[in-house]
Amino acid sequence: MKRRVVVTGLGAITPLGNTVPEFWAGVKEGKVGIAPITKFDTTEYKVKLAAEVKDFVAKDRMDFKAARRMEAFSQYAVAAAKEAFDDAGIDMEKEDSFRAGVIIGSGIGSLQQVESSYEKIKTKGPNKVNPLMVPLMICNMAAGNVSIQLGLRGKCSNVVTACATGTHCIGDAFRAIQYGDADIMLAGGTESAICPTGVAGFTALTALSTNPDPATASRPFDKDRDGFVMGEGAGVVVLEELEHAKARGAKIYAEVVGYGATGDAYHITSPAEDGAGAAKAMELAMEEAEVSPSQVEYINAHGTSTHHNDLFETRAIKKAFGDAAKDVVINSTKSMIGHLLGAAGGVEFITLVKSVEEGFIHQTMGTVETDEDCDLNYAVGAPVEKEIHYAMTNSLGFGGHNATVLIKKYEE
């Protein structure tokens, strides 16, 4: 029998703030965290904007010596994980450390370490490369560092599915608890790839917006959308087996009730044109939760502000929801914080949880006039305040990866 899984802790590093309260306050105020890139000289770049993390000081959030042995994506993960861990009120002296684990992914790891190491090889020779180059660079070090910092000795892994990474990590952590592999899991995603290689690569792919206006550069579902805006940060949550959470008197934010994961088997960058893969992920999540489309009141969409994603995700929602598609409220958090790549699903899951907790669905910022083929309810022009019983979040990744997680308002 599957065990019930609840959310008991939240932690975030985002372009709108470096804690969940700061981030959520920015969301409710309708702030946009997009601005000119400061991390490198963009003179020769077509793309000038990104959604950077601001005022993050690693030594204020973790041990200074440990922070020096981490690249930014790992630092963000550790900071977010510590916030979520503290929010959940977990005391590891009272826990079996082998029953508490980590699944935190990064889509890319550290491109910055690759850039600096290659430059050192060219200018000073291969013998001058940092001995820690590899452990600084590789994706799984976010999960590894969180495990080390918090003393979590249970299942420790990471999922890497490009922009679906964070959602797949949360889904897999949900499964680990459901089937008895763990009682507590820290899960989510982290990313820091706003650097010359990252921006040049996505620009060459014609995936990024060249709109110079920070307020409208990311405008999901808009008829004039022209690409996504790169973001960075981390979103980590504590998932916990229900009875374990109740026994220690934990605050319960919401219950996770469904997870769907599929592959398009179609194209390396484009979602399937008919939306079948993403639709099936949503259908599987609803099937597991034993809810009908008409019961789902809110979808936090992948909503990247690219032509293909927004159109094909809209088709997917119509395919999965049928007549109920016109009634569900949809929005895209990427309109405020850009696309956090592997971290997107983690931060958007936190948005989902806070929306259910407070009955507040934020406006899709930047969007003014929706595409004629994007004809659903995208919360344009104003936020929506309503009680939410069931809500889902979608993530789609290069390679055809689709992930959906469904949550509900917690009830005994």
Secondary structure in CASP SS format (residue, H / E / C, confidence):
PFRMAT SS
TARGET T0000
AUTHOR 0000-0000-0000
METHOD secondary structure of the structure
MODEL  1
M C 1.00
K C 1.00
R C 1.00
R C 1.00
V E 1.00
V E 1.00
V E 1.00
T E 1.00
G E 1.00
L E 1.00
G E 1.00
A E 1.00
I E 1.00
T E 1.00
P C 1.00
L C 1.00
G E 1.00
N C 1.00
T C 1.00
V H 1.00
P H 1.00
E H 1.00
F H 1.00
W H 1.00
A H 1.00
G H 1.00
V H 1.00
K H 1.00
E H 1.00
G C 1.00
K C 1.00
V C 1.00
G C 1.00
I C 1.00
A E 1.00
P E 1.00
I C 1.00
T C 1.00
K C 1.00
F C 1.00
D C 1.00
T C 1.00
T C 1.00
E C 1.00
Y C 1.00
K C 1.00
V C 1.00
K C 1.00
L E 1.00
A E 1.00
A E 1.00
E C 1.00
V C 1.00
K C 1.00
D C 1.00
F C 1.00
V C 1.00
A H 1.00
K H 1.00
D H 1.00
R C 1.00
M C 1.00
D C 1.00
F H 1.00
K H 1.00
A H 1.00
A H 1.00
R H 1.00
R C 1.00
M C 1.00
E C 1.00
A H 1.00
F H 1.00
S H 1.00
Q H 1.00
Y H 1.00
A H 1.00
V H 1.00
A H 1.00
A H 1.00
A H 1.00
K H 1.00
E H 1.00
A H 1.00
F H 1.00
D H 1.00
D H 1.00
A H 1.00
G C 1.00
I C 1.00
D C 1.00
M H 1.00
E H 1.00
K H 1.00
E C 1.00
D C 1.00
S H 1.00
F H 1.00
R H 1.00
A E 1.00
G E 1.00
V E 1.00
I E 1.00
I E 1.00
G E 1.00
S C 1.00
G C 1.00
I C 1.00
G C 1.00
S C 1.00
L H 1.00
Q H 1.00
Q H 1.00
V H 1.00
E H 1.00
S H 1.00
S H 1.00
Y H 1.00
E H 1.00
K H 1.00
I H 1.00
K H 1.00
T H 1.00
K H 1.00
G C 1.00
P H 1.00
N H 1.00
K H 1.00
V C 1.00
N C 1.00
P C 1.00
L C 1.00
M H 1.00
V H 1.00
P H 1.00
L H 1.00
M H 1.00
I C 1.00
C C 1.00
N C 1.00
M H 1.00
A H 1.00
A H 1.00
G H 1.00
N H 1.00
V H 1.00
S H 1.00
I H 1.00
Q H 1.00
L H 1.00
G C 1.00
L C 1.00
R C 1.00
G C 1.00
K C 1.00
C E 1.00
S E 1.00
N C 1.00
V C 1.00
V C 1.00
T C 1.00
A H 1.00
C H 1.00
A H 1.00
T H 1.00
G H 1.00
T H 1.00
H H 1.00
C H 1.00
I H 1.00
G H 1.00
D H 1.00
A H 1.00
F H 1.00
R H 1.00
A H 1.00
I H 1.00
Q H 1.00
Y C 1.00
G C 1.00
D C 1.00
A C 1.00
D C 1.00
I E 1.00
M E 1.00
L E 1.00
A E 1.00
G E 1.00
G E 1.00
T E 1.00
E E 1.00
S C 1.00
A C 1.00
I C 1.00
C C 1.00
P H 1.00
T H 1.00
G H 1.00
V H 1.00
A H 1.00
G H 1.00
F H 1.00
T H 1.00
A H 1.00
L C 1.00
T C 1.00
A C 1.00
L E 1.00
S C 1.00
T C 1.00
N C 1.00
P C 1.00
D C 1.00
P C 1.00
A C 1.00
T C 1.00
A C 1.00
S C 1.00
R C 1.00
P C 1.00
F C 1.00
D E 1.00
K C 1.00
D C 1.00
R C 1.00
D C 1.00
G C 1.00
F E 1.00
V C 1.00
M E 1.00
G E 1.00
E C 1.00
G E 1.00
A E 1.00
G E 1.00
V E 1.00
V E 1.00
V E 1.00
L E 1.00
E E 1.00
E E 1.00
L H 1.00
E H 1.00
H H 1.00
A H 1.00
K H 1.00
A H 1.00
R C 1.00
G C 1.00
A C 1.00
K C 1.00
I C 1.00
Y C 1.00
A E 1.00
E E 1.00
V E 1.00
V E 1.00
G E 1.00
Y E 1.00
G E 1.00
A E 1.00
T E 1.00
G E 1.00
D C 1.00
A C 1.00
Y C 1.00
H C 1.00
I C 1.00
T C 1.00
S C 1.00
P C 1.00
A C 1.00
E C 1.00
D C 1.00
G C 1.00
A H 1.00
G H 1.00
A H 1.00
A H 1.00
K H 1.00
A H 1.00
M H 1.00
E H 1.00
L H 1.00
A H 1.00
M H 1.00
E H 1.00
E H 1.00
A H 1.00
E C 1.00
V C 1.00
S C 1.00
P H 1.00
S H 1.00
Q H 1.00
V C 1.00
E C 1.00
Y E 1.00
I E 1.00
N E 1.00
A C 1.00
H C 1.00
G C 1.00
T C 1.00
S C 1.00
T C 1.00
H H 1.00
H H 1.00
N H 1.00
D H 1.00
L H 1.00
F H 1.00
E H 1.00
T H 1.00
R H 1.00
A H 1.00
I H 1.00
K H 1.00
K H 1.00
A H 1.00
F H 1.00
G H 1.00
D H 1.00
A H 1.00
A H 1.00
K H 1.00
D C 1.00
V C 1.00
V E 1.00
I E 1.00
N E 1.00
S C 1.00
T C 1.00
K H 1.00
S H 1.00
M H 1.00
I H 1.00
G C 1.00
H E 1.00
L C 1.00
L H 1.00
G H 1.00
A H 1.00
A H 1.00
G H 1.00
G H 1.00
V H 1.00
E H 1.00
F H 1.00
I H 1.00
T H 1.00
L H 1.00
V H 1.00
K H 1.00
S H 1.00
V H 1.00
E H 1.00
E H 1.00
G C 1.00
F E 1.00
I E 1.00
H C 1.00
Q C 1.00
T C 1.00
M C 1.00
G C 1.00
T C 1.00
V C 1.00
E C 1.00
T E 1.00
D C 1.00
E C 1.00
D C 1.00
C C 1.00
D C 1.00
L C 1.00
N E 1.00
Y C 1.00
A C 1.00
V C 1.00
G C 1.00
A C 1.00
P C 1.00
V E 1.00
E E 1.00
K C 1.00
E C 1.00
I C 1.00
H C 1.00
Y E 1.00
A E 1.00
M E 1.00
T E 1.00
N E 1.00
S E 1.00
L E 1.00
G E 1.00
F C 1.00
G C 1.00
G C 1.00
H E 1.00
N E 1.00
A E 1.00
T E 1.00
V E 1.00
L E 1.00
I E 1.00
K E 1.00
K C 1.00
Y C 1.00
E C 1.00
E C 1.00
END
